[in-house]
Amino acid sequence: MNIFKTLFAGGGNNLNAADAKTRIDSKEPLFILDVRQPDEFRAGHIAGAKLIPLNELRSRMNELPKDKPILCVCRSGSRSGAAAGQLTSAGFEAINLRGGMMGWQMAGYPVKKGK
């Protein structure tokens, strides 16, 4: 299978920016997990997101809710796809933001800077 399809379109739960924004703004919002590095997060993230870099995810899963869907976010959708896979395997309901923060910003949605 084409690696691009695997990373950005294929298997698992994926939402594009518009669908993610709708879910975030709903009465039952998603928990937003940003799996980038701290400097990337400070440069711009979705308001309310929790930062847990992908390389720390396995040891910090206890910080995540089991009772609500988790939207995994990175720059392009690759690392967040890996995070969603890890979380799903661990029993969480995880969704990948397809296109990541690049797609979010291209859609014109707000970005919070700093911590």
C-alpha positions as CSV (number, residue, x, y, z in Angstrom):
1,M,0.0,0.0,0.0
2,N,1.2,3.5,-0.7
3,I,2.8,4.9,2.4
4,F,1.2,8.3,1.8
5,K,-2.3,6.7,2.0
6,T,-1.3,4.8,5.1
7,L,-0.1,7.9,6.9
8,F,-2.7,10.4,5.8
9,A,-5.8,8.7,4.7
10,G,-5.9,5.1,5.6
11,G,-6.8,2.9,8.6
12,G,-8.3,4.0,11.8
13,N,-10.4,7.0,12.7
14,N,-9.5,10.2,11.0
15,L,-11.1,13.6,10.9
16,N,-10.3,16.5,8.7
17,A,-10.0,20.0,10.2
18,A,-13.7,21.0,9.5
19,D,-15.1,17.9,11.1
20,A,-12.7,18.1,14.0
21,K,-13.7,21.8,14.6
22,T,-17.4,20.8,14.6
23,R,-16.7,18.0,17.2
24,I,-14.5,20.3,19.3
25,D,-17.3,22.9,19.4
26,S,-20.1,20.4,20.1
27,K,-21.8,19.7,23.5
28,E,-19.6,16.6,23.9
29,P,-16.2,17.9,22.8
30,L,-13.1,15.9,22.1
31,F,-10.1,15.7,24.4
32,I,-7.3,17.3,22.3
33,L,-3.9,15.7,22.6
34,D,-0.9,17.4,20.8
35,V,2.0,15.0,20.3
36,R,4.5,17.4,18.9
37,Q,7.6,18.7,20.7
38,P,7.3,21.6,23.1
39,D,8.7,24.2,20.7
40,E,6.3,23.2,18.0
41,F,3.4,23.4,20.5
42,R,4.4,26.9,21.7
43,A,4.6,28.1,18.0
44,G,0.9,27.4,17.7
45,H,-1.7,24.8,18.9
46,I,-5.4,24.2,19.2
47,A,-6.7,26.0,22.3
48,G,-7.3,23.6,25.2
49,A,-4.8,20.9,23.8
50,K,-2.7,18.9,26.2
51,L,0.9,18.4,25.2
52,I,2.4,15.0,25.5
53,P,5.2,14.5,22.9
54,L,4.9,11.2,21.0
55,N,8.1,9.8,22.5
56,E,6.5,10.2,26.0
57,L,3.1,8.9,25.2
58,R,3.4,5.3,26.4
59,S,4.6,6.4,29.8
60,R,2.0,9.1,30.2
61,M,-1.2,7.5,29.1
62,N,-2.5,7.6,32.7
63,E,-2.9,11.4,32.1
64,L,-5.6,10.8,29.4
65,P,-9.3,10.2,29.8
66,K,-10.8,6.8,29.0
67,D,-14.3,8.3,29.0
68,K,-14.1,10.6,25.9
69,P,-12.7,10.5,22.4
70,I,-9.1,11.8,22.1
71,L,-8.2,13.9,19.0
72,C,-4.5,13.3,18.3
73,V,-2.7,16.3,16.7
74,C,0.7,16.9,15.2
75,R,2.1,19.0,12.4
76,S,1.0,17.0,9.4
77,G,-1.0,13.9,10.7
78,S,1.9,11.4,10.7
79,R,2.9,11.4,14.4
80,S,-0.7,11.8,15.5
81,G,-1.6,8.8,13.4
82,A,1.0,6.8,15.2
83,A,-0.3,8.2,18.5
84,A,-3.9,7.3,17.6
85,G,-2.8,3.7,16.9
86,Q,-1.0,3.4,20.2
87,L,-3.9,4.8,22.1
88,T,-6.4,2.5,20.3
89,S,-4.3,-0.5,21.1
90,A,-4.3,0.6,24.7
91,G,-8.2,0.8,24.8
92,F,-8.7,4.5,24.2
93,E,-11.0,5.9,21.6
94,A,-8.5,7.9,19.5
95,I,-9.0,9.9,16.4
96,N,-6.3,11.3,14.1
97,L,-6.5,14.9,12.9
98,R,-5.8,14.3,9.2
99,G,-3.5,17.0,7.8
100,G,-2.5,18.0,11.4
101,M,-1.9,21.6,12.3
102,M,-1.1,22.4,8.7
103,G,-4.6,21.5,7.6
104,W,-6.1,23.2,10.7
105,Q,-4.4,26.5,9.8
106,M,-5.1,26.2,6.1
107,A,-8.8,25.9,7.0
108,G,-8.5,29.2,8.8
109,Y,-9.2,27.9,12.3
110,P,-7.7,29.7,15.4
111,V,-4.3,28.8,16.8
112,K,-3.1,29.7,20.3
113,K,0.5,30.6,20.7
114,G,2.6,30.0,23.8
115,K,1.9,27.4,26.5
